[in-house]
């Protein structure tokens, strides 16, 4: 009997140890998952790692703190805020907001926020994008064209299905460019202005697989293609809105092959702005090249999906199209730890602009004839760092040969 009890006790102890080990493994997995999406979790509040430290040409070093309450705080409502400080422009920026959960089954939230911060001119943000967090945002280092905005926004987000997310946003923004710019319309010059906008966005991932976790519905397997669509309407004379325009934006991402071997990635982005649209809400083509005379003076960090030979503020469009193709060759197995990977790249951009004369104080070109660059990356040479080389050719080839070359390093790391 004693032997049986001892055997039972040992068996029970082994099961308990396995349970504790499994629980610890789950905690570690959830912790890493949370860090991977940019949050450091605590009991009731998840700190947002995006606001710790960044750098750009306008603010210099930008640092702060922010976060959002989690499910342990409440499953029915949430509070979120941040405050940051830019050392070069000597100014605080902040946001404060909250959300009320209307339906747990469809993950429907009604959110209200007020934000006083900066946005990059010409960059369209898809409101349905999954949270994108990078420990290092390479393109951000070189951006110098920002506009201030004070925005009050009311947002409704609704998960139509696991594969289809929708968001509806109504906002009022006071816009003040930080650079010399004026928009001329009907004989009136606007150096700052107010926009009242409605935005409706959809994100469709028909081939991805999702799973419900304690962090909410998570994508556990990416399927391609993925599609994003966004409709924006700016309303004149509604809550003193200055301009009337419409924007249509579309993006699709497609991957083919096996990431452990050879695979290709294709990204197609297009947009159109119709009506009286200031430069702040038009399109650049994701440039990432600084204006320096020598190639090595322009040596910086390559972006993930940007045009490396295109200079910042060189082109703007009210209608544009970009296509990017990356071909990832199977990593070279030099050693178990050293596995560099060669990536072949080509990019193409086409754009146009009506009424270019309305935009005063800034000089830029359009992309009517098509912009082309090609090159390669050799990634993961040392601790996630690599090198890239890109060459600009075609209609927008520059007279000085070296001005068409971009030589940079890359940084790729994932949890």
HELIX and SHEET records of a PDB file:
HELIX    1   1 UNK A    2  UNK A   36  1                                  35    
HELIX    2   2 UNK A   49  UNK A   51  5                                   3    
HELIX    3   3 UNK A  138  UNK A  142  5                                   5    
HELIX    4   4 UNK A  279  UNK A  281  5                                   3    
HELIX    5   5 UNK A  296  UNK A  298  5                                   3    
HELIX    6   6 UNK A  356  UNK A  358  5                                   3    
HELIX    7   7 UNK A  401  UNK A  404  5                                   4    
SHEET    1   A 4 UNK A  39  UNK A  41  0                                        
SHEET    2   A 4 UNK A  45  UNK A  48 -1                                        
SHEET    3   A 4 UNK A  60  UNK A  69 -1                                        
SHEET    4   A 4 UNK A  53  UNK A  56 -1                                        
SHEET    1   B17 UNK A  39  UNK A  41  0                                        
SHEET    2   B17 UNK A  45  UNK A  48 -1                                        
SHEET    3   B17 UNK A  60  UNK A  69 -1                                        
SHEET    4   B17 UNK A  77  UNK A  86 -1                                        
SHEET    5   B17 UNK A  91  UNK A 103 -1                                        
SHEET    6   B17 UNK A 108  UNK A 120 -1                                        
SHEET    7   B17 UNK A 146  UNK A 161 -1                                        
SHEET    8   B17 UNK A 164  UNK A 177 -1                                        
SHEET    9   B17 UNK A 192  UNK A 204 -1                                        
SHEET   10   B17 UNK A 226  UNK A 234 -1                                        
SHEET   11   B17 UNK A 245  UNK A 257 -1                                        
SHEET   12   B17 UNK A 263  UNK A 275 -1                                        
SHEET   13   B17 UNK A 319  UNK A 328 -1                                        
SHEET   14   B17 UNK A 341  UNK A 352 -1                                        
SHEET   15   B17 UNK A 371  UNK A 382 -1                                        
SHEET   16   B17 UNK A 385  UNK A 393 -1                                        
SHEET   17   B17 UNK A 405  UNK A 411 -1                                        
SHEET    1   C 3 UNK A 188  UNK A 190  0                                        
SHEET    2   C 3 UNK A 182  UNK A 185 -1                                        
SHEET    3   C 3 UNK A 359  UNK A 360 -1                                        
SHEET    1   D 2 UNK A 209  UNK A 213  0                                        
SHEET    2   D 2 UNK A 216  UNK A 221 -1                                        
SHEET    1   E 2 UNK A 287  UNK A 289  0                                        
SHEET    2   E 2 UNK A 307  UNK A 311  1                                        
END                                                                             
